[in-house]
């Protein structure tokens, strides 16, 4: 049977934020074929680097109360595929274009309040949640219009997954509600009537792959790969246009929310929904056990020991088994036939 590799795709935040219990490991190499030709002609890569994109936090803003649940929508064009820090493919080369879209729920676990509130986010319950998709396209997605990032004419879904609500799901955002300026500060101001509060933050998540197109990612298998995601999110928009539209589920082309809508309002960050400039960086690393996994293993061992104690009690040892204890410099050894005693050995420290 062919051994299935397990990886984590790591999105590195450009804001240099620290995130929870993220497992750190050296990036691993996978195969990527922008032409969709399978293993023949595939490129070795360790990073998929999206360009600056957009997120829409539906139902959450800088004043939301802890316990509030919202939906985060994300969309961006791929910028490049890299190996060892160098570009091996630039989006659009040879007429090949790729986009990334995601939709998942998140719970606001705390909000410090005040003029500079820090908001902390976690999963919204359940083992898995939402959608993470990578598409092959015939053209770039339009950041300003917010279209061309998901399915539609000429698009091909090449990887799809779902978010894992585990210990690696974490997000935060620190806002400055006293500082406001134009929402769109990238090139021409396309929303002259709309302003935004300032802020910076990010999130990370693991995405379990459900389907993968082997013509584009030869060697990856559904269920055998996890994506570990960290993004940097900032306000106002200075490196990309704010999007007027988002897919509601990272699949449909139906438009929802976005800049210029009443839900975002004329002061972004205070309305029903919040727009965020989002920068992401994706790389594959081997999976390592999470602290929660190790804790479950420890609990399993403790439970097993408890069952042995329950079965045999303190004074009823099974035939051939013994129990030892140190008593005043001597070792007492209890067997099923009685108790023996002898001099205890010296205790010595053993290095590494």
Secondary structure as GFF3:
##gff-version 3
##sequence-region A 1 352
A	DSSP	beta_strand	7	11	.	.	.	ID=ss1
A	DSSP	beta_strand	30	32	.	.	.	ID=ss2
A	DSSP	beta_strand	43	45	.	.	.	ID=ss3
A	DSSP	beta_strand	47	50	.	.	.	ID=ss4
A	DSSP	beta_strand	53	58	.	.	.	ID=ss5
A	DSSP	beta_strand	69	83	.	.	.	ID=ss6
A	DSSP	beta_strand	86	90	.	.	.	ID=ss7
A	DSSP	three_ten_helix	93	95	.	.	.	ID=ss8
A	DSSP	beta_strand	97	111	.	.	.	ID=ss9
A	DSSP	beta_strand	118	122	.	.	.	ID=ss10
A	DSSP	beta_strand	128	137	.	.	.	ID=ss11
A	DSSP	beta_strand	156	164	.	.	.	ID=ss12
A	DSSP	beta_strand	170	182	.	.	.	ID=ss13
A	DSSP	beta_strand	195	212	.	.	.	ID=ss14
A	DSSP	beta_strand	226	235	.	.	.	ID=ss15
A	DSSP	beta_strand	246	247	.	.	.	ID=ss16
A	DSSP	beta_strand	255	256	.	.	.	ID=ss17
A	DSSP	beta_strand	267	268	.	.	.	ID=ss18
A	DSSP	beta_strand	273	280	.	.	.	ID=ss19
A	DSSP	beta_strand	282	286	.	.	.	ID=ss20
A	DSSP	alpha_helix	291	312	.	.	.	ID=ss21
A	DSSP	beta_strand	323	327	.	.	.	ID=ss22
A	DSSP	beta_strand	330	335	.	.	.	ID=ss23
A	DSSP	beta_strand	338	343	.	.	.	ID=ss24
###
